[in-house]
């Protein structure tokens, strides 16, 4: 296994653009890469631009008729909104969340290609770790777009690992939204453990991810959903992560860890209601890295995801992710390079953040040692998921 991490990047991924005013602003990707470069992290990794995912790869997860609908909308976006909208709505295309745009298929397949290539590099040993922060589009379903996501690159990366011979793949999703598309893709497959830590479905899209969702018959316990109450902050979020993820990975013994690091858990994110800091997000990335080494021989594929505080939060969060994967973590107290702040202002007319921290030092109580509070809503969420899935893995709830 090469000791060098791989960063998947092609500037053309910024063509994944739903248009002015849409929350999924591709400037967040460009600014992340510029911040990675400003810290010199691009010299600490192997930067690779992979080709777009081809038809056979996309069909590992997506239906042929859906891929054809995306191609058609991509070639003629006007048909979606004017000529024949009814033909595309069953595929989730032409909605407010997923408006059609020219080149949609090409940009989506390019992002998917980066995640698939990341999985291939890690499985083959070409790279110890691989990061595609443009990826993590976890809501796309086999036959429909959803939640700003066209092709589910995360599910495609996992499916490619299975195709290459992996027998146990763990997918850990810390985005504020439930990783419903990845769960759906592997609902019946006991080779894949999907763990999603998200805001409770009562208060946030996609209204799924209840603790009772545990996998199909024959794959019981393969889907794990930690549904946290709105307002959960650093201490509760990290407590829940460490009360669920490490024990399950130890029992499952994955050969690869694929993690999704949506930055929309942040207290500044405009679309959700958790209150997590950049510092806790960094700690979760560090934990995924450590768990990959502890349980999967270091094989780690790390993806981006949601995140709509596009200048203040996303670039810093994912630059930390790249630094961790590269073995050159960025000290939280580090000042943000002034040239990058100038780039932020040039592109957005906003003032960029000053440091690589929110000034927090998150501390959480360990679930196993300190007991639990039956009146605490975070502890209720943890207990619910442990009772639902731990016995299927031979663990006590």
N, C-alpha and C positions, 0 to 999 in steps of 0.2 A: 504493500500500500504506500502510495506517495504521501510524504508528510505535508505536501502543499495543498491548500484549499483551492477550490475552483469557484470563481464568480461568473455567473452567466449574465452576459450583458450584450445587447445589441441596441443601439440608439433608436432603432425602428420600433421598439416596443412602445415608445411614446406615441405611436400612431393608434394605440388603443384609446380612442378619444370619442366620448359620447357627445361632445359639443359644449359650447359655453353654458355655464351655470350648472352643469352636472357635477355632483359631488366627487365623482371619480376623475379628478383632474390629473392628467398625465404629468403635469409639472412636478408632482410629488416624486415620480420616478427619476426625472432628470435631475432634480435637486438632490436626491439621495446619491446618485452616482457622482455628482460634482462634489458632494461632501466627502464621499469615500476617497475621491482623488485628492481633495484638499488635505486629507490626513495621510496621504501616501499609501493607503491600504491597497490600492490597485497594484502596487509593486510587491505586496506581500502575498498576493494570490495570483493564480493563473486566470486571466480574464478571457473568457471563451464566448463566442457568438455561435450558437448552434443553429442549424436550419429549422424552418417551421416543421411542425408535426405533419406528417403526411396522412393520407386517407386511412391507411391500414392502422396507423397508430391511434388516430382519433376514434376509430371504431372499437378500440379496446374498451371504451366507456360509452361512446355516443352512438345513437342510432343513425343509420344511413340517411333516413329521410330528414332527420334534424340537420345533419351536416349539409345536406343539399339545400335546406331552407336558409341556413346561414349564408351559404354561397350566393344564393339568389338575392337575399337582402343586401349582401355586401356589394354585389354588382349593380344593383338598382335600388338604392334606399328609398327613392321616391315611390316605388311600388308599394312599400310597406305602409307609408303614411297616407297615400292618396289612391293609387289604382286598386290595390287589393289587400287592404289591411286585415280582413278576416282570415286570409290564408296564412298569415304569419302569427296571429295572436295565440293559436294553440301551441306554438313553439316558443312563446314568451318574448317574441321579438316585436318591437313597435310599441312597447309600453314606456311609461315614464322612466322606469328603472333601466330598461335596455332599449333605447331608441336605436334604430338602424343607422349605420354610417358607412360611407364608402370605404372599402378595404377592411371591413369588420372581420371577415373570415381570415384574411391574411395576417392581421395584427394578432388576432386571438390564437391562430395556429402557431405564430412565432413565439408567443409567450408560452404556449404549451410545449413547444419544441425545446425551450430552455429548461423547463422542469424535467422533461423526459431525459434530456441529455445529462442533466445533473444526477438523476437516478442511475443512469448507465455508468457515469464516471465513478460514482461511489461504489456501485456493486462490483465493477471490474477491478477496483483498487487503483484506478488512475488518479483519483483524488481521495483524500481522507474525508473531507467535508465538501459540500457544494451548496451554494446559495443562489436562489433566484428570487430577489425581492420583488420583481415584477409579477411573480406568480402568486399562488394562494387563492385562486378564484374558485372558492369552495362551494358556491351555491349552484353552479350549473348542474342540471340534471341530465341523465342519459338522453332525454328527448326534448329538453327545453332549456332556454336561457332563464336566469333568475338572479335577482339581487346584484346587478351590475356585472354578472359573470356569463360569458358565452360558452367557452370550453373549459372544462374542469381540469386544469393542469395538475392539480394536486392528486386527483383520482387517477389521472393518466400516468403520473410518475409511479404511483403505487402499482397500477396495473402492469406497467412495463417491468417493474421489479419482479412481479409474479411470473410474467412471461419469461424472464431471464432465469428463473429457477428459485427465487426466494420462497421460502415456506412459511415465514412469519414476518410480517411487516407491521410495525406500530406507527399509527398516525396520531399526532398530538396537536390539537388545535386550540390556541389561546386567543383567537379573535373574539371580539365581543359578541358576534353573531354565531349561532349554531352552525357547525360544519355539515349542513344537511345533505348537500350533494355528494360528499365523500361517503357519508354514512349510507346513503341510498345505494351508491355504487357497489358497496361491499356488505350490504345488509345480510346476505345469505352466505357469506364467505368467512369461515372460521380462521382462515390464514391471515386475516387483517383485523387488527384491533384498532378501532377508531375511538379516540378520547377527545371530547369537546368540552371546554370550560368556557361558559358563555353567560350572558345576561338571561334572566328567566324569560321563557317564551310568553309569559303573560304580558310582558311590557316591551317586547322587541321582536322585530322580524327575525326569522321566518315563522315564528310561533310554533316551532318544533324544538326538540331537544329536551324532552322531559326525562327524568331518571328512569321511568318505566320503559323507555325505548332501549332495548338491550340486545337486539339482533333476532334474526329469524330462527325458527326451530332448526336445530342442527348447528346453529352458530350463536347459541345463547351466551351472553356475556361479552360478545365481540363488539358491541356498541356501548359506549360509556358516556353519559351526559351529566355534567355538573352544572346545574341551573342556578345561578347566583342572583340574589335580590338586587334590584336597582340600588345604586348608591354604594355598593361594595367597593372598599378602598384597598390599599396595598396589603394591609395585615390580613384581611379576610381572603383576598384573592390568592395570595401566596400560601396561606394556610390551607385553602381548599386544594390548590395544585399539589402541595406536598402531602396532603392526606389521601390522595387518590393515585396520582400518576406513578410515583416510584414503586409502590407495592405491586401495582398491576404490571408494570414493565418487568419487574423481577420475576413475577410468576409466568408471564407470557414468553419471555426470552426472545425478543425480536432479533432478527438478523440485520435489520436496518430500522432506523428511526427517521420518519419524515415528519417535520413539524411546520406548523403554519403560525406566523407571528403577526397577525393583524394588529395594527397600532391603535385601533379604535376603542380599546378599553380605557384610553386616557381620559382624564377629567376634562380636558379641553375639546374632546371630540364632539362635533355638533350633531351627530346622528344617534348617539346612544347615551346610557345613563350610569355607567360604572365610573369610578373615581380613582383610577389607577395612575400612578406616576410613571414617567420615563424610567426612573430608577428601578421600579418593580418590574417593568417590561424587560429591562436589561438583565435582571436577576432570573427571570423566567427563561430567557435565552441561554444564560449560563447554565441553568439547571438542565435544559434539554441537551446541551452539549455534554455535560457531565454524565447524564443518563445514557446517552449514545455510547460513550466510552465504557460505562459500567456494564451495559447489557447487550450492546450490539457491535462490539469490536471497534467502536469509534465511527461506524458508518452512519453519517448524518446528512440528510438533505433538508435544508432550511428554506422556507418560502416566505414571501410577504403576505399580503392579504388586504383587509380593509384598513382604513385610516384616512380621515378626512380633514384633520388639522394639517394641511398639506405643507406648510412651511415650518410651523412651530414644533411639530411632533414627529411626523413620519420620517423625514430625512435623518434625524438624530437617532430614532429608535432603530432603524434598519442599518445605519452606519455602525452602531454598537453590535448588531447582529453579525455584520461582515467582519468586524474586528475580532469578535469572539471566535468565529469560524477560522479566521486567519492565524489565530494564536497571537494576535497583537491587540488585545482589548484596549479600548480607549478609556483612559482614566476619566471618571465622571466629572472631575473638577477642571478638566481641560477647557480652555477657552475655544470657542468656535472660531476657525480661521476667518480673518476679516475679509479676505477675498471672496469667501463663500457668502458672507452676509451681503456683500455687494451684489453678488449674482442673484440672491433672493430679491433684493430691492429692484434690480433691473427687470426681473421677470414678473414680479407680483406687486411691486410698489408697497410691500410690507417690510417691516424691520424684522430681521431674523433673530433667533435666540442667541444669547451671549455665551452660554456654557453648555456642556454635554450632560447636564443634570438638571433636575427640577429642584435640587436642594434637599431631597428626601433621603433618609436612611431607613428603608423599610425593615421592620422587625415583625415576625409573626410567631405565634405560639404553636408548637408542634402538637398535632392532633393525638398522637400516640402517647406522649408523655404527660401532657397537661390535662387529659380528659376533655370532655366536651360540655357545652352549656346547652341544655335542651330548649332553652328559650331564645337562643341566638339563631337568626335566620340563616347565616352562613353555615353554622354547624348542622342545622336541619337539612340543608342542601347536601352537605357532605354525607351525613348519615343515610339520606335517601338513596344516594347513588351507591354507597358501599353495601347497603342491604340488597340493592337490586342486582349488583353484578359480582361482588366479591366472592360469594359462595360458588359461582360458576368457575372461578379460578382457584378454588381450594383455599380461599382466604376467609378469615373471620371478619364480619362486618364491623 
